[in-house]
Amino acid sequence: MTQKKLHPSVLKFKEFVKNNPKLIQEVRKGKTTWQELYEDWYLLGEDDKRWESIGLETPLEEAKEGESEAKGDFMSNILGMVKKMDPNQMQAHLANISQALGAIQGLISQFQGTNPPASGQGSPPEGPKHPFTFRQD
């Protein structure tokens, strides 16, 4: 079997990749392709800042810490939104949602044929006017 002789720049790139194994991980993860890496290496050179930033992974401990901070931020955001809510606006929004759900249920029941119209009258199915009941303080 004869082996093809590679271009000297490809051989240098292969050596560069051997010295930077994180590039292999980047390609395997699908973040980049060999073609893109080779073109960047050829145009920018080995000393470019791009190679310092590629493949840098945070340790698992830092990642877990970041996740817990994100969860804490999420909960504080939700609590802040609950404090800022206007009960009257919420009641109006919930009433609108309730009406929309009632209309959707009516359409679905018409298409399914579960509630046929009585003697040619197109009356909507009977039920509570507002399926969700809320008390106002």
N, C-alpha and C positions, 0 to 999 in steps of 0.2 A: 504494500500500500504506500502510495506516495502522499506526502503531506504538502499542502499548498504553502507557499511561502507568503507570509502576511506582510503587509505594508509596515514599514518601520514605525509609523505613527500608531498603528493598531497595537503593535507590540508594546510601545510605551504606555498606551492606555491600559492594556492588560496588566502591566506592572503597577500602574497607578491604582487600579482596582484591587490588586492583591495587597497593596499597602493601606487601603481604605475599605475594609470589609463591610462597613455600614452601607456602602453603595449597593452591595449585593442584596442586603435586606430591603432597601428601598425599592429595588426592582421587583423582588419577590412579593412585596406587599402591594404592588401595583401602583405605587405613587409616581413612578417614572418608568421610562424605557431605556434600554441600552443605547438606542440611537440618540435619544435626547441627551443622555449623559455624555456620550462620545462627542456630540456636537458642541455641548457646553465646554467640555474639557479642551477640545481643539481650539475653540474661539477664545475662551477666557484664560486658559492655562491652569496649571496645577496650583498656583498660589492665590487664586481668586477666593473671596470671602464666601462664595456659594458653597464651597466644599467644607467649610467650617460648620455651616448651619445644617447641612444635609445629614440626615441620619441621627441627629441628636435626639435621644430618647430620655425622658425623665424617669427616674427610678420609680418602682411601684409604690413606694411609700409616699412620694410626692404626689403621684397621681391619685392615690386614695385620699390624701389630705385635700387635694383640690376638689374631689368629688364631694367630700363632706362639707366643704365651704360652700360649694354650689348648692347643695341641698339646704344648708342653713340660710343662704341668701334667698332661695326660692320660698322657704317657709316665711321668712320675714317680709318678703314682698307680698305674699298672700295675706298675711295678717295686716299689713299696712293697707291693702286694698279693702279688706273687710271693714276696717275702721273708717275709711273714707266713704263707704257706701251710703247712699241716701235711701232709706227704707221705702219711701213713696215711689222713687224711680224703679227700685227693684220690683215692687209690687206691679207696676205698670208693665215692666219688661216680662215678668212671669205671666201676666194676663195675656200679653201678645203671644208668647210662646204657647200658652195653653190653647188659645184660639187656633193657632197654626197647626198644632198637633191634632186638634179636633177636626179641622178641615182635611188633613191628610188621612186621618182614620176614616172619615166619611168617603173620601175618594177610593181608598183601598176596599172598603166594604162594598161600594158600588161595583167595582171591577170584579170582586170575588163573587158577587151575587148572594152574599149571606143575608142581606136585608132587602128583598125585592120590594119595589114601591107598591103601596097598597092601592088597588083599583085606579091605576094611572096617575095618582098624585105623586109629585116629585118631592115629598117631604124628606128631610134629612133624618137619619136614624135618631131615635129618642135616646136621651141620656142626660147626664148633668150638663148644665150650661158651661161650667168650668170644672174640668176633671180634677184640678188641683185646688184645694181649698186652703186659704191662708188667712190667718187672723191678723187684724191690724190692732196695734196696741193703742 
